[in-house]
């Protein structure tokens, strides 16, 4: 029986944890040796909360108990140091399965796994190696993206490809919606890989093509530059939902743009950032460096989100204002 350590933290990885649990409960040839996830952190409610994967693992425990299985051990080290390696070794894992864990695995850590490790990466490698491939694909307005399951190597996302799935994009995805779609697809791919892991390893292929990279997103990148095109700003809004969100200002007041779409340029242009008016079907019209952005949902910072009609009803003098001007 193959004992798997699942290294993951965010919601995108929860379906894959579910797939591993189902395979174990089906009496297959694998067992979940444990979960490696990030430490509990203080979130919006003001107290420490577990990661999405940690919470999902806890939710599985009653079902496991009913099948005579013990709770899933959870490791939450701040660092993958010597102590963390000892804790992992005590679980006697054979294979490491990683999905958005967010840390680099060193050689001494990888040596703990006799069968090595595999990583689920939501891009068409070698394109968009790194931390934010979903956001990068949306920002680049890609027409397609995909998922790769790769062997873990010492270089970042450089391992051979065991499986790949390609799918089209509509151009209306947000980071949330695309993550949900990727999470479900990845879980099905993982099941297939693990069902005949030896064959998958034998069929692994080196990555082909020019590599590109993406990095962690900084909060200040959410500030809207109205000099960009409407299409670029629309992509930013979708890529940065739910974090860091896309923000502009009207005087001293911060304004968050939640949903929008790019329209064709108008014959008469105003200064970039100008609120031109409204369209009864598309929303609030804002001039950009190329084209008009139609905003359908927005909010003043620290206020509740509103559709554009409700927002305009409570925002006197908004039409004709110029957004993003220095205070």
N, C-alpha and C positions, 0 to 999 in steps of 0.2 A: 504494500500500500504506500502511495506517495503522500508524504506529509507536506502540506503547503503553508508557507507563511505569506499572508496577504498584506502588502504594504500599501496603504491608501488612506486618504483623509476626506476629500470632498464628496458631494452628492453624486457626481458623475460616476463614481466607482461603486456606488451601492448596488446597482443591478448585477455587477460582476461578483460581488460578495454573495448575493442571492443565488447566482448560478453555481458558485462553489458549494454553497450549503445544500442546494438541491442535489448536486451530484453525490455529495457525501451521504445525504439521507436516502438516496436511491440505492445505496449499497454498492456504489462504484469502487474504483480502485484508488480513491483519494480520501484524505482527511484534512480538515483545516487545523493545522498545528497551532495557529494563533494569528492575531491581528497586530500589525505594526502601524501605528497611527500617530498623529501629532498630539501633543499634550492638550488637555482641556484649556480653553481660553475664555476670557471675559468677553462676552458679546453684548448685544444691545440691551439685554435685560439686567445687566449689572452684576452678574455672577458667572462663575466658570461653567461652561457648557462643553460637552464632548463634541468631537468632530462628527460629521454625518455618518461616516463609516462606523465609528465607535457606537453611536446610538443605534444604528441598524444591527450591529452585532449583538447588542444587549437585547434588542427586540426578538432576535432569533432564539435566544436561550430557552424560553418556555417550550417552543416547538422541539428543540433538541432534547430537552428534559423528557418530554413525552415519548421520544424515541430511544431513551436510554443513553443519550450522549451528554457529556459534561458541557458546561458553559465554555464559550470560546475565550481562551486566554487573550488578554490585551496588554500590549507593551506601548508605553507612551513616553519614550525618552526625549529629553531636550537635545541630546547629541547622540550620534552613533559612535560612541566611544567604547572603551574597553568594557565598562559595566554593561552597556547595551548589548555588546557582542556576547557576553556571558549569559545574559537573560535570553537572548535568541538561541544560543547553543543549547540551553537547558530544555528548549521545546523540541529539540531533535528534528528540525525541518529538513526535507530533502530538496525542495524547490521553492524559490522566491518568485512570487507573482506581484508585480508592482503596477499601480495605476494612479498617477497624479499624487504620489506621496510627497514629492517636492524636495527631496534631498538626494545628494549624490552618494552612491554606494562605493566605498573604497575596496581595495583588493582584499584586505583582511576580513571585511564583512562578507564579501561574496564567497570567500573560501569556506564559509559556514554551510554552504549549500552544495551537497554532492552532485546534484543535477543542474546546478547553475541557477540562472534567473531569467525571467521574461518580463517584458514591459509593454503595456498597452499605451500607445501614443496616438492622439487624435489628429493626425495629419498624414499626408502622403509623403513619407520620408523618402529622400533626405530634405524635403521642403519643410520649413518651420520646425526645426529642432529647437527644443527649449521649453520654456515654462508656459507660454500662452498661445499655443497653436490655433485654438478655436477663435480667439479674438483676432489673431493675425489674419486668418482666412477671411473673416468678415471685413476687417479694415481694408484688405486688398481687393475686396469685391470679387473674390474668386467665384467661378461658375461651378466648381466642384471641389470637394475635399474628400477626406477618407479617414480610415483607421488602419494603423499598422500594429501588429504584435511582433515584437523584435526580441532577439536575445539581448540581455543586458551586457554591455561592454563597459570598459573603464572610460571610454570617451562618451560624451553626452549624446545620447540617442544615435549612436553610430553602429549599433549591432545589426547583425543579419536579420532579414525579414522572414518570419515564419508564415505570416498570413497578412493579406491586405484586402480591404474593401473600399471601393470608390463609390461615391454617390453625389448626385447633383445638388446644387443650392438654388433656392428660389430668389435670393436677393432680399428677402424680408426676415431672415433669421436674426435672432438676438443671441448673445452669448448664453442666455438661459435656455432658449428653445433648442439651439444646436447642441448644447451639452446634454440635454435630455435625450435627444435622438441618438447621439453618439453613445451615451451610457447604455441604452438598450441594445444597440447594434454590437457594441463591444462585448457585452455579456454573452450573446449568442456565438460570437467568434471564439471567445475563450472556452466555452463548452466544447466546441468542435475541435479546438487545438488539443485540449486535455484528454479528449476521448481517445486520441491516438497520438500521444505526444512524441513517441519515437519516430513515427512517420513525418510529423511536422518538423522535427529537428533535422531529419535527413533531407527534407525538401527546402531548407532555409537557403535564402539567396542574399548575396551582398547588396547593399543599397546602390542604386544607379542614379547618376545625374548630379547636377550642381546642388550643393547644400546651401540652405538659407537658415537663418536663426531668428528666434524671437525671445524677448526677455520679459522680466516682470514689469507690469504696468505700474506707473507712479500716479498718485492721486492727481497731481497737477496736470497730467495729460488729459484729464476730463474737461479742461477749460476750452470752450468753443472758440475757434478762430473763424470769425465770420468772413474773412477774406478767402477762405477755402471754398471749393465748389459745394453746391447743395448735395451732390452725390457723396462727397467725402464726409460732410458733416452727418448726413443720414447714416452712413456706415459707422461713424464714430459712436453715434447714439446707440445703435444696435449692439456694437461690440462692447461698449462699456456699460451695458445693462446686465447685472445689477450693480457692478462696481467698476470704476469709481463714479459712474454716472457722468452725464455731460452737462456742464454748468456754464451759464453766462451771468451777466449782471445788468441791472438797470439802476444806475446810480450806486447806492450803497447796498442794495438788495440783491441777493443771489437768487437766481432763477434756474431751476433744473428742467431740462427738456427731456421728456420721457419717451415720446413717440412722435415720429415725423416721417415725411417722405419728400423726395426731391421732385421738383417740377421743372418744366422747361423754362429757359430764360424769358423774361418779358422784354418787349421792345424798348420800354423806357426804364432806365436803371436809376435806383436811388443809392445813397451811401450804404455800404455793407453794414448789416446789422439792423437796418431800418425795418420796423414793423409796418408793412405796406397796407394791410387790411385783413379781411377774412374772406374765405370761400365757404359757402354754406355746406359743401360736402367734404372739403379737405382740411379746413381749419384755418389757423392764423398763418398769414403769409409773411415771410421774412426774407429780405434781400441778402444774398450771399455774393461771393466773388464770381460765381458762375452759376446762374440759375436761382430759383426761389425755393426755399424750404417751407413746406406746409406742416405746421405743428398741430397735432391732434390731442396731445396729452402733456401736461406740464404742471409744475408746482413751485411756489415760493419755497425756499429752503426752510425746513422745519414745519412746513404746513402740509396739509394732505394733498395728494394728487387730484387733479381736476381735469375733466374734458375741456376742450378749448372754449366751448360756449359758456360753461359755468365760470371758467377763469375770466373771460372777458366781461361777464356781468359784474364781477367784483374788482375789476382793474380799470378804473377811470383813467383816461388819458394814455392808455397803452398803445392804441393805434397811432402811428407816427413817431413813437419813441425809437431811439437808437440803442440797441443792446450792445454790451461789451465795451462801451466807452470807458476810458480810465476815470476813476473817481476823482 
